[in-house]
Amino acid sequence: MSDDLAGGYDLVIFDLDGVVFLIDKPIPGASEAVERLRGRHIPVAYATNNASRRAADVAALLTGMGIPALPAEVLTSAGAAAAVLAERFPAGSPVLVVGADALRADVTDAGLTPVDTLGDEPVAVVQGYGPEVGWRILAEASLAVRAGALWVATNTDRTLPSPRGPLPGNGSLVAVLRTALDREPDLVVGKPEPALFTTAAAQSHAERPLVVGDRLDTDIRGAVTAGLDSLLVLTGVSGPADLLTADASHRPTFVAADLSGLFRPADEAAVPLAVAEAGGWTVTRDRDSVSLSGDDDGDPVVALRLLCAATWGGVPLSNVRAASTAAGELLKSWGL
């Protein structure tokens, strides 16, 4: 058994966008990290809220990036949503699909019939991300839900990462129907619901899985809900300021700049770090305020872990101060 972080777990469940790749480009170090895990016979799985690709397509995409993957290792919110609907309705039942072709294909594979209009008398509406989703299909979905169709969302991610910055995600599209209908979906399948994680663990017969994600509101919250340890990597959506203000339901077990954190000692990634000085940084607390000092050689993630101990302990983010030039530049880079 290795004494690094990964060695303490018998399955690593990766989110994809913002962790392993950004849209269609691998994040530096991701291929090497997965290869090291496989070389140590630590199983991996991929759990994604993105409903625009099928499991086989995701596996092929990963393999093409130099990250060999099998379809059975990939769990998508689209596939999970289709499976839920197949359990609830008879084979052949019409389901109005809002989303990409991948979602339609998963619905078909589940033995149901994808439809596009209220006139097809859908028993359910399943809504997933699709870049071509527009007003017309959203209008049909709104009418179908009003007529009594079950409304299932694959996920409610407000944004999805891209090289240009966060873009509207399925949660933004769900918000359109939420506004029109003045109600919530009947069921949300993807993260932060725990089903993708618990299914991955069951398929691998894992007793101690680790969830790796870039979003506090989906990946980390889902891990907390499932009772699993988690690692937040700072390569995607959630940044240092988000972590400093996270409530208990959104707090990871570990934080690292990227996937290389899997191969460092666990105590070098544990958060919060409840000491006054570490890694070239010093935190000084004065009741409801805290100051950070250090130099340019300090590890920014160590500073973040130190400050989490203060902000999670009641210090308002507005009362975090810089006591050195390097600390000021670091806090500025975090948007503070």
Residue, then its C-alpha position, 0 to 999 in steps of 0.5 A: m500500500s502506497d503512502d500517497l493519497a491515491g493509495g488509500y482508496d480502492l477506486v478513483i471516480f473522476d468527473l470529466d469536464g474540468v478534471v480530465f479534459l476541457i471540452d475536447k482537450p486533455i488537461p495537462g497531467a491527466s493522462e499521466a495520472v490515470e496511467r499511474l493509477r492503472g499501473r498500480h491496479i487502482p480501478v478508475a471510473y468516470a462519472t459525468n453530468n454531461a448528457s451530450r455524449r454516450a458512454a461509448d463515445v466518452a470512452a472513445l474520446l478519452t482513448g483518443m486523448g491518450i487516456p484508454a477507457l472502456p464504456a463500462e467505466v463511464l457513467t453518464s447522467a443521460g444513461a442513468a436518466a434513461a434507466v430510471l425512466a425504463e424502470r418507471f414506464p412500460a417498454g415503448s412508452p413515448v418520452l419527450v427528449v430535450g437535449a442532444d442525440a446522445l440522450r435520444a439514443d440512450v432513451t431508445d436503448a432503454g426500450l422507450t420511444p423518443v418523441d418531440t411534441l405534446g401531440d405524441e402524448p409523452v409520459a415523461v420529459v427528460q431534459g439534458y444539455g444540448p448545444e442546439v436546444g432551442w425555444r421550440i422544444l422547450a415550449e413542447a416540454s413545458l406543455a407536456v409537463r403541464a399536461g402531466a408528464l413526469w419531468v426528469a432532468t439529467n443534471t442541474d449544472r448551471t455552467l460547463p467549463s470551456p477554455r474561454g470560461p464557464l458557459p451555460g449548462n443544463g441547469s441554465l436550460v432547466a431554469v427556463l422551464r422552471t421559470a415557465l412552469d413555476r416548479e422544480p423537476d420531479l427528479v434530478v438524476g446526476k450529481p449532486e445526487p449520489a447515484l452515479f457515485t454509488t453505482a460506480a462503487a457497486q460496479s467495481h465492488a469498491e469499499r473505499p472510493l475517492v471522488v475527484g471533481d472540480r465543482l463544489d456544487t455537484d461533484i463535492r456535494g454529491a460525494v458528501t451526500a454519498g458519504l465518500d471522501s473527495l478531492l477538489v482540483l482547481t483546474g475547472v469551475s470552482g476556485p479558491a474563493d468558492l472553497l473559502t466560502a463553502d458550507a459543510s455540504h460542499r467541503p472536500t476532504f482534500v484539495a490540490a492544484d491538479l491531479s498530481g495531488l493524487f500522488r502526494p501524501a494525503d496530509e499534504a492535501a487535507v483541508p482545512l489545515a489547522v495550523a498557523e504556519a506551513g509551506g512558506w505562509t503564515v496565518t494570523r487570526d485576530r478574533d473575526s479577521v485573519s491576515l496572510s503573509g508569505d513570500d513568492d516561494g510559498d505554495p498557493v494551495v497551502a495558503l488556501r488550506l490555511l485560510c479555509a481553517a479560518t473562514w470555515g471557522g467563522v471568519p468572513l471572507s471580507n475580513v481576510r487580509a494580506a500582510s505581505t506583497a506576495a500574499g496580496e498578489l495571491l489574494k488578488s489572483w483569487g479575486l479577493 
